[in-house]
């Protein structure tokens, strides 16, 4: 069964975090420059929220198209769902669909290990299916012939 730890291993461990007091404008800069859809919000070494393009778009819309001087604290999701490295990929899929979460932080106790995105999940599922298909094809190619088909032709 595919686990979050395996998805993170393939993805790599580059993380982008901010504090709740970071200006939203700075978060937008980071997300645009790094081509990422979320920033994990940490305060005093603890997960305190998630900021995704969804919250930013809502904020910009509410402000007449401007980012303004707001801080992340005022717009972040302050109760994000998180998973552990041992969480199964199936459970992550269920949580993403149930909670409409495109980005889920991975926590090992209080330590942030990474973020799993909807894209990461899709990539992992495709890779797992490809691996399974290759294994099945190899198994079928090596299928032993039964004795009836391998016997010498009858005279």
N, C-alpha and C positions, 0 to 999 in steps of 0.2 A: 504494500500500500504506500502510495506516494505521500511524503510528509513535507511540511513547510521547510524544514531544515535543508532538504534536498533542493527545493526550488531556490532558496537563498544561496546555496552553494553555487548553482549555475548562474544565478543573476549577479553575484558579487555583492560586496558589502558597503558600497558607497551610500552614505546617508546624508540627508539635508535636514537640519533641524533649526528651529528658531525658538525664542522665548515668547510668552504671551505679550510682552511689552514691545516687541519688534513692530515697527510700522508696517501696515499692510502693503504700502508702496514698496518696501524693501523685499517683502515676501514675493511680490509680483516680479520684481527684478530677478531674484534667485530662480524662480520657477521658469521664467522666460529664458534666462541665460543657460540654465542647466537642462532645459527641455524636460521638465518633470511636472507631474500633475498634482503633487502633494508635498507638504512639508510637515514633519512631525513636530509638535509643540511640546517642549520639555521645560519644566520649571523645578529648580532645586533637585535635579537628577531624576525626576519622576515624569512619567507621561501625563501631560495635562490637556492635550487636545490634538486635533488634526485640522489642517487647513488644506482644502483642495480647491480646484478651479470652481467647483460648485458654489462654495461660500463666497469666493471672490466675485463671481458673476452676480450673485444675489446682492452683494454689497455695492458693486458698481451700479447696478440697476437702481437700487434704492437711493443712490447718491446722484442720480441724473447723469450717469456716465463717467463720474469721477471717482478716483480712489480715495481722495481726501487725506486727512491726517489721522485716521483711525488706527488703532493698534489691533494686532491679531486677536487679542483677548475678546474684543467686542464682536467678532464675527466667527471665531473658530467653533468647531464641533467640540464641546468640552466633555463629551461622554462617548469617545470613540470605542468601538468594539476592537478588541485585540486578540491575538492568538499567540501560541507558544511554538517553539521549533518542533515540538512533537505533534502538533495538530495535523490531522489528515487533510489532504487536498480536498476530499469530499466535503469535510466540515467547513473549510474555507469557502468553497463554492456555495454551500448552503447559506452561510453567514452573509456573503456578498449579495446574494439574491434577496434574502430576507430583509436585510438592513439597507439595501440600495447603496452599499459601500463599494466604491471602486478601488479604494486603498485601505489596507488594514495593517497597522503596526504589529510587528512580531516582538514580543517581550519574553525575556527569560528572567522571571522574577521582576525586579525593578529595572533590569538592563535592556535597553533598546538594541535589538539584533538586526532589524531591517524593516522594510515595508514590502508587503506583497500586493501587487496591483492586479486588476482584472486582466490586463495584458499578460502579466507573468503567469497567471493561472492558465490562460488560453494557450500560451506557448508550452507550458509544462504538459498540459493535456495532449496537445498535438504530438509532442515529443514522445510521450508515453505510448500513445496509440501507434506511432510509427515504429517504436521499438517492439511492441507486441506484434504488429503486422510482420515485421522482419523475422521475429522468432517463429511465428506460425508458418511463414513461407519456408524457413530453413527446416522446420520440423516436417513439413509435408514433402519437401525435396528428399529428405533422408528416410522417408517412410519405407519400412522393409516390405518387400514383396511377399505375399503369402506363398506357401509351398506349391499350391496348385499352379500359380503363374510362373514359377521358377523351375518347375520340373522339365526334364528333357521331353521334347515332342514325342508323342506316341507313334509307333510304326504302324 
